[in-house]
Amino acid sequence: MKTMNDVQTQVQKKIDELVDSGAERGLQVAAYKGGDLVVDAVAGVADPATGRKVDSGTPFYCYSVVKGAASTITHILVERGLFGYDTPVVEVWPEFGAHGKEKVTVRHVLSHTAGVPGIPLTTTIEDLCDWDKMCAAIADQELWWEPGTKIGYHAYTFGYIVGEIVRRTTGKPISKVLVEEVSGPLGVDKELYFGMPRSEQKRLGVLEDAPMPPEMMAQMANMPKDLPMFKAAPMSLMPNAAFGNREDTLAADIPAGGKTSARAIAKMYASLLGEVDGKRLLSPSRLREATTVQFSGPDQVFGQPTTWTLGYAVGGIGAVADTVFGVGGVGGSFACGDTASGISFALTKNRLTQDFNASTTILKLVMDSIGR
């Protein structure tokens, strides 16, 4: 039987190989089991310009990976009784009900079945950084489908809708609630952020775009221009390294994404599964409800088959198991928990690839070694 030290050694060897081959620039991997940190491995550089190395506390802009933290905050507030999963959003945010959206519930938002996946095609990066402007624009959107009848990834709108529900019910921005309810109690408030203060941004991993394979470039060029994904947001807002290295986007609350170390987000998932350092974020019954499948079907925005619980995708990358719940991000980072094995896992990195190959490989290694 493999020991935990064996797993740490195997993971370290593999991520060193990924960096040495040029496939990756800087990486972190963390895994918890039973409340214990059993893998904490790093490789490569956080900033190629200076040679600054990645360490365990280096935050990376991982895009949608941090949607998992926005969902977790929502569950904490539901458990506290501030609102319920079936509370209509208009009860806490009346303006949201424009154009027939009064039936959209918190459950619909968390499960990506709300029917509000789009932002105006005139939206700029500067607009994304303006909380009130974005919330007003989303409140004025029309439904793409009857809430609860179809599923489609709410890439940007998820974060603003969840964040405004949080703000309206607590009186605080979601970044402050993150510190008070999640990152602070877990001792990772310097590693897990929505908006990151400019004074802290020098600690971040610097993002870079991996070259796009020629066949993928050709595929993109040949996509019909009327695809739903092109109507959900302007292509100028497609997350890339330039977007993720800007001081304004790093500082802004855009809670459909965020900045985190692997250690921090893995610890969050571990504290959903059980107690870590004396802290558990959700009760066992709340976790069961939060990780119960809500909807499966073809994604109405991006086209692929998809399955969601209340705020987390099911199955993991590579369809590891239907007990795995988590969220991946543009560029190939991924974080999750597994209710069957009690493992939580995260891989974060600064080279934005068009695949999840690194995360898939390392997650499988960890699960095979210390999982079931």
C-alpha positions in Angstrom: 0.0 0.0 0.0 1.3 3.4 -0.9 2.1 5.8 1.9 1.2 9.5 1.9 4.9 10.3 1.4 4.9 8.1 -1.7 2.0 10.1 -3.1 3.8 13.4 -2.4 6.9 12.1 -4.1 5.0 10.9 -7.2 3.1 14.2 -7.6 6.4 16.2 -7.2 8.1 14.0 -9.8 5.2 14.4 -12.3 4.9 18.2 -12.0 8.6 18.6 -12.2 8.4 16.7 -15.5 5.6 19.0 -16.8 7.7 22.1 -16.1 10.9 20.6 -17.4 9.2 19.6 -20.7 7.9 23.1 -21.3 4.3 22.0 -21.0 3.8 24.1 -17.9 5.5 27.1 -16.3 4.5 27.1 -12.7 2.3 24.7 -10.8 0.9 23.9 -7.4 -0.8 20.7 -6.3 -2.5 20.2 -2.9 -4.7 17.4 -1.6 -6.3 16.7 1.8 -7.7 13.5 3.1 -9.6 13.2 6.4 -8.7 16.7 7.3 -4.9 16.2 6.7 -2.8 17.9 4.1 -1.3 14.9 2.3 0.1 16.5 -0.8 1.6 20.0 -1.0 3.8 20.2 -4.1 5.1 23.1 -6.2 7.2 23.4 -9.3 8.5 26.0 -11.7 8.4 29.8 -11.6 5.6 32.3 -10.7 7.2 35.1 -12.7 9.5 34.2 -15.6 10.7 37.8 -15.9 12.3 37.8 -12.4 12.7 34.1 -11.9 10.5 34.2 -8.8 9.7 30.6 -7.8 6.3 29.2 -7.1 5.7 28.5 -3.4 2.8 26.9 -1.6 1.3 30.3 -0.8 1.5 31.8 -4.3 -2.0 32.8 -5.5 -2.9 32.2 -9.1 -5.8 33.8 -11.1 -7.6 30.6 -11.7 -10.8 32.0 -13.2 -13.9 29.9 -12.6 -12.2 27.6 -10.1 -13.2 30.1 -7.4 -16.8 29.9 -8.4 -16.7 27.1 -5.8 -16.0 29.6 -3.1 -19.0 31.8 -4.2 -21.2 28.7 -4.0 -19.8 27.8 -0.6 -20.6 31.2 0.7 -24.2 30.8 -0.5 -24.6 27.5 1.3 -23.3 29.0 4.5 -25.8 31.9 4.3 -28.7 29.4 3.5 -27.7 27.3 6.5 -27.8 30.5 8.6 -31.3 31.2 7.4 -30.7 34.5 5.4 -32.6 33.0 2.4 -33.4 29.6 1.0 -32.6 27.7 -2.2 -36.1 28.3 -3.5 -36.2 32.0 -2.6 -36.9 34.0 -5.7 -34.0 36.3 -6.4 -36.5 39.2 -6.7 -37.2 38.9 -3.0 -33.7 40.1 -2.1 -33.0 42.0 -5.4 -36.3 43.4 -6.8 -34.7 45.0 -9.9 -33.7 41.5 -11.1 -37.3 40.6 -11.9 -37.4 42.8 -15.1 -38.4 41.1 -18.3 -40.0 38.1 -16.8 -37.2 36.9 -14.5 -39.3 37.0 -11.3 -39.5 33.1 -11.2 -35.7 32.7 -11.1 -34.7 31.2 -7.7 -31.4 30.8 -5.8 -31.5 27.1 -6.8 -31.7 28.0 -10.5 -28.8 30.4 -10.2 -26.6 27.8 -8.4 -27.4 25.0 -10.9 -26.9 27.2 -14.0 -30.6 26.7 -15.0 -31.6 30.4 -14.4 -31.8 31.2 -18.1 -29.7 34.3 -17.7 -26.3 33.4 -19.1 -25.6 36.5 -21.2 -24.2 39.9 -20.6 -24.5 42.8 -23.1 -22.2 42.3 -26.1 -21.0 45.9 -25.6 -19.5 45.0 -22.2 -15.9 46.0 -21.7 -13.3 44.9 -19.3 -13.7 48.2 -17.5 -17.4 47.4 -17.2 -16.7 44.1 -15.6 -14.9 46.0 -12.8 -17.9 48.2 -12.1 -20.1 46.2 -9.8 -23.2 48.4 -9.9 -23.1 48.7 -13.7 -22.8 44.9 -14.2 -25.6 44.2 -11.8 -27.9 46.7 -13.5 -27.0 45.2 -16.9 -27.8 41.7 -15.7 -31.0 42.8 -14.1 -32.1 44.2 -17.5 -31.3 40.9 -19.4 -34.1 38.8 -20.9 -34.5 35.1 -20.2 -32.9 32.6 -22.7 -35.2 29.9 -21.4 -37.8 29.2 -18.7 -36.0 28.9 -15.4 -35.3 25.4 -14.4 -36.1 23.8 -17.7 -32.7 23.9 -19.4 -29.0 24.2 -18.3 -26.3 26.5 -19.6 -23.1 27.7 -18.1 -23.5 31.2 -16.7 -19.9 32.1 -17.1 -20.0 35.7 -16.0 -23.5 36.2 -14.7 -23.2 33.5 -12.1 -20.8 35.5 -10.0 -22.6 38.8 -10.1 -26.0 37.3 -9.3 -24.6 35.2 -6.4 -22.6 38.2 -5.3 -25.5 40.6 -5.3 -27.7 38.1 -3.4 -24.9 38.0 -0.8 -24.6 41.8 -0.7 -28.4 42.4 -0.5 -28.8 39.9 2.4 -25.6 40.7 4.4 -25.0 44.3 3.5 -21.4 43.4 2.6 -19.6 42.8 -0.7 -18.9 39.1 -1.3 -15.1 39.7 -1.0 -15.6 40.7 2.6 -18.0 37.8 3.3 -15.4 35.5 1.8 -12.8 36.7 4.4 -15.3 36.5 7.3 -16.9 33.2 6.5 -14.3 31.1 4.6 -10.8 32.3 4.0 -10.3 34.0 7.4 -11.6 31.0 9.6 -9.5 28.6 7.5 -6.4 30.8 7.8 -6.0 31.2 4.0 -7.1 34.9 3.7 -3.7 35.7 2.0 -4.3 33.0 -0.5 -7.9 33.1 -1.6 -9.6 36.1 -3.1 -12.2 37.5 -5.4 -10.9 41.1 -5.6 -7.2 41.2 -4.6 -5.8 44.4 -3.2 -3.3 46.0 -5.5 -0.7 46.0 -2.7 -0.9 42.2 -2.6 -0.8 41.5 -6.4 3.0 41.3 -6.5 2.6 37.8 -4.9 0.6 36.4 -7.8 1.7 34.0 -10.4 2.1 35.9 -13.7 -0.1 34.3 -16.4 0.9 33.4 -19.9 -1.0 32.0 -22.8 0.1 28.6 -24.1 0.2 28.5 -27.9 -3.0 27.3 -29.4 -2.6 24.2 -31.6 -3.2 24.9 -35.3 -6.1 22.5 -35.5 -7.8 24.3 -32.6 -7.2 27.7 -34.3 -8.8 26.3 -37.5 -11.7 24.9 -35.6 -12.3 28.2 -33.9 -12.1 30.1 -37.2 -14.7 27.8 -38.7 -17.3 28.0 -35.9 -20.6 29.5 -37.0 -20.9 33.1 -35.8 -24.4 32.6 -34.5 -23.5 30.0 -31.9 -25.0 30.7 -28.4 -21.5 31.1 -26.9 -20.9 34.1 -29.1 -24.1 35.7 -27.8 -23.4 35.2 -24.1 -20.5 37.6 -23.9 -18.2 39.6 -26.4 -15.2 37.6 -27.5 -13.0 40.5 -26.3 -13.8 39.3 -22.7 -12.6 35.7 -23.3 -10.3 35.2 -20.3 -6.6 35.1 -21.3 -3.3 36.1 -19.8 -3.6 39.8 -20.6 -7.0 39.9 -19.0 -5.7 38.1 -15.9 -2.6 40.2 -15.4 -4.4 43.5 -15.4 -4.3 45.4 -12.0 -7.9 46.5 -12.4 -9.4 43.0 -13.1 -7.3 41.5 -10.3 -8.5 44.1 -7.8 -12.2 44.0 -8.8 -14.8 41.7 -7.4 -15.7 39.5 -10.4 -16.8 36.5 -8.4 -17.4 34.2 -11.4 -13.6 33.8 -11.0 -10.9 34.5 -8.5 -7.4 34.1 -7.2 -6.2 31.2 -5.1 -3.4 28.9 -4.2 -4.0 25.1 -4.6 -3.5 24.7 -0.9 -6.2 27.3 0.0 -9.0 26.0 -2.3 -8.2 22.4 -1.5 -8.6 23.3 2.2 -11.9 24.9 1.5 -13.2 21.7 -0.1 -11.7 19.6 2.7 -13.7 21.8 5.2 -16.8 21.0 3.3 -16.2 17.3 3.5 -15.2 17.3 7.2 -13.4 19.1 9.9 -10.0 20.7 9.2 -8.0 22.3 12.0 -11.1 22.4 14.1 -13.3 24.1 11.4 -16.1 22.7 9.3 -17.9 25.1 6.9 -21.1 23.1 6.3 -23.0 20.5 8.3 -23.1 17.0 6.8 -26.8 17.4 5.9 -26.1 20.7 4.2 -23.2 19.1 2.2 -25.5 16.3 1.0 -28.0 18.9 -0.2 -25.4 21.1 -1.8 -23.9 18.1 -3.7 -27.2 16.6 -4.9 -27.5 16.7 -8.7 -30.0 19.3 -9.8 -29.9 19.1 -13.6 -28.2 17.2 -16.4 -28.4 17.9 -20.1 -26.8 19.6 -23.1 -25.3 23.0 -22.2 -27.4 25.6 -24.0 -24.4 28.0 -24.3 -21.4 25.8 -25.0 -23.1 22.6 -26.3 -21.4 19.8 -24.2 -23.2 17.5 -21.8 -23.2 18.9 -18.3 -24.3 18.0 -14.8 -24.5 20.4 -11.9 -25.4 20.3 -8.2 -26.0 23.5 -6.3 -23.0 25.4 -7.4 -20.5 22.6 -8.3 -20.1 20.5 -11.5 -20.3 16.7 -11.1 -17.8 14.1 -12.1 -14.6 16.0 -12.2 -12.4 16.3 -15.2 -12.1 13.0 -17.0 -15.3 11.8 -15.3 -13.4 10.5 -12.3 -16.6 9.6 -10.3 -20.1 11.0 -9.8 -19.2 11.7 -6.2 -16.7 14.3 -7.2 -17.9 17.9 -7.1 -15.9 21.0 -8.1 -15.2 23.6 -10.7 -12.5 24.0 -13.3 -11.2 27.3 -14.8 -10.0 28.7 -18.1 -6.4 27.7 -18.5 -6.7 24.2 -17.0 -6.7 24.7 -13.2 -9.1 22.6 -11.2 -10.4 22.0 -7.6 -12.8 19.5 -6.1 -13.9 17.4 -3.3 -15.0 13.7 -3.3 -17.7 12.7 -0.9 -16.8 9.0 -1.3 -13.1 9.0 -0.6 -13.0 12.1 1.6 -10.3 13.6 -0.7 -10.1 17.2 -1.7 -7.8 18.3 -4.5 -6.6 21.3 -6.4 -4.1 22.1 -9.1 -3.3 25.7 -9.9 -1.0 27.0 -12.6 0.0 30.1 -14.6 0.3 28.7 -18.1 -3.1 28.9 -19.6 -3.6 25.8 -21.7 -6.7 24.9 -23.8 -7.0 21.6 -21.9 -7.1 20.1 -18.4 -4.4 17.5 -19.1 -2.2 18.4 -16.1 -5.1 18.5 -13.7 -6.6 15.2 -15.1 -3.3 13.4 -14.8 -2.5 14.5 -11.3 -6.0 14.1 -10.0 -6.0 10.5 -11.3 -2.7 9.9 -9.7 -3.9 11.1 -6.3 -7.2 9.3 -6.4 -5.6 6.0 -7.5 -3.0 6.3 -4.7 -5.0 7.4 -1.7 -8.6 7.2 -2.8 -10.9 4.3 -2.6 
